């Protein structure tokens, strides 16, 4: 169906850890005659029952998105596992583009594609979640004339995503999720302003997610080379200054906000420390066995040397164990794995 260009009739919603209940509350408050199309990205694992769960809570029909699907008012479209959900004209694209913030589906590609395709008609909504997926996309929506709404952090089960959005984006409204449906019902009935020119960088990043660019040959346009490596493919990262938000992309197109890069580096430190601890413990055990063998053979001097070496290895192991216990790899920060575990648990609930 033809959609009115005069109204704010495109609603894009992003959620992660703790977002399932927020989505239920939001959708349960929207009326059956809601005059807009709603698109939802929730970080999910390999399997998802999100559409079925949300459909049971919503007066609007909730369906899994499919490529080529022409979207309509009064319907909710949900991203499926391992595919970015993107908007192009009046229809949906599902693409297995580069992961963003270690996720696919990710929130930023949907928000960015909606901003490019629908301009000022778009309202972006960021709900509960860890780290900062959705912030860059919300910035893109604002730069293309759209509206930004964020769940009140104190109302969110996991406040990081709302807090990051509020830190970097000139948000229009911040409300508890219980008040969001009424706010959106008001927003969609207000006229959309003229859409400003769409920035080239936003168009390029939308094209990367849609796999319309084979690799990031536009790195000199989007950013500048950094000294950091991609947590996904270990290629070089280009640094993008997106307003006050620091972001990164590699030549493959993997994209990250700085906090996700930091978290990934912490996880890499954890892996290295675990490997180092195991190696020291195995060396200590092996040299200890060698010492026992030498002592049985009566070679006591050599046995004593090996025992001292085993003690040194065990001492090194205790040092590494102390580092892991202190959490030098930022173990206290919510990781991508724990975010995915939360999402999978929410889908199976």
Rosetta blueprint (number, residue, H / E / L):
1 X L
2 X L
3 X L
4 X L
5 X L
6 X L
7 X E
8 X L
9 X L
10 X E
11 X E
12 X E
13 X E
14 X E
15 X E
16 X L
17 X L
18 X L
19 X H
20 X H
21 X H
22 X H
23 X H
24 X H
25 X H
26 X H
27 X H
28 X H
29 X L
30 X L
31 X L
32 X L
33 X L
34 X L
35 X L
36 X L
37 X E
38 X E
39 X E
40 X E
41 X E
42 X E
43 X L
44 X L
45 X L
46 X L
47 X L
48 X L
49 X L
50 X H
51 X H
52 X H
53 X H
54 X H
55 X H
56 X H
57 X H
58 X L
59 X L
60 X L
61 X E
62 X E
63 X E
64 X E
65 X L
66 X L
67 X L
68 X L
69 X L
70 X E
71 X L
72 X L
73 X L
74 X L
75 X E
76 X E
77 X E
78 X E
79 X L
80 X L
81 X L
82 X L
83 X L
84 X E
85 X E
86 X E
87 X E
88 X E
89 X L
90 X L
91 X E
92 X E
93 X E
94 X E
95 X E
96 X L
97 X L
98 X L
99 X L
100 X E
101 X L
102 X L
103 X E
104 X L
105 X L
106 X L
107 X H
108 X H
109 X H
110 X H
111 X H
112 X H
113 X H
114 X H
115 X H
116 X H
117 X H
118 X H
119 X H
120 X H
121 X H
122 X E
123 X E
124 X E
125 X E
126 X E
127 X L
128 X L
129 X L
130 X L
131 X L
132 X L
133 X L
134 X L
135 X H
136 X H
137 X H
138 X H
139 X H
140 X H
141 X H
142 X H
143 X H
144 X L
145 X L
146 X L
147 X E
148 X E
149 X E
150 X E
151 X E
152 X L
153 X H
154 X H
155 X H
156 X L
157 X L
158 X L
159 X L
160 X H
161 X H
162 X H
163 X H
164 X H
165 X H
166 X H
167 X H
168 X H
169 X L
170 X L
171 X L
172 X L
173 X E
174 X E
175 X E
176 X L
177 X H
178 X H
179 X H
180 X H
181 X H
182 X H
183 X H
184 X H
185 X H
186 X H
187 X H
188 X L
189 X L
190 X L
191 X E
192 X L
193 X L
194 X L
195 X L
196 X L
197 X L
198 X L
199 X L
200 X H
201 X H
202 X H
203 X H
204 X H
205 X H
206 X H
207 X H
208 X H
209 X H
210 X L
211 X L
212 X L
213 X L
214 X L
215 X L
216 X L
217 X L
218 X L
219 X H
220 X H
221 X H
222 X H
223 X L
224 X E
225 X E
226 X E
227 X E
228 X E
229 X E
230 X L
231 X L
232 X L
233 X L
234 X L
235 X L
236 X E
237 X E
238 X E
239 X E
240 X E
241 X E
242 X E
243 X L
244 X L
245 X E
246 X E
247 X E
248 X E
249 X E
250 X E
251 X L
252 X L
253 X L
254 X L
255 X E
256 X E
257 X E
258 X H
259 X H
260 X H
261 X H
262 X H
263 X H
264 X H
265 X H
266 X H
267 X H
268 X H
269 X H
270 X H
271 X H
272 X H
273 X H
274 X H
275 X H
276 X H
277 X H
278 X H
279 X H
280 X H
281 X H
282 X H
283 X H
284 X H
285 X H
286 X H
287 X H
288 X H
289 X H
290 X H
291 X H
292 X H
293 X H
294 X H
295 X H
296 X H
297 X L
298 X L
299 X L
300 X H
301 X H
302 X H
303 X H
304 X H
305 X H
306 X H
307 X H
308 X H
309 X H
310 X H
311 X H
312 X H
313 X H
314 X H
315 X H
316 X H
317 X H
318 X H
319 X H
320 X H
321 X H
322 X H
323 X H
324 X H
325 X H
326 X H
327 X L
328 X L
329 X L
330 X L
331 X L
332 X L
333 X L
334 X L
335 X L
336 X H
337 X H
338 X H
339 X H
340 X H
341 X H
342 X H
343 X H
344 X H
345 X H
346 X H
347 X H
348 X H
349 X L
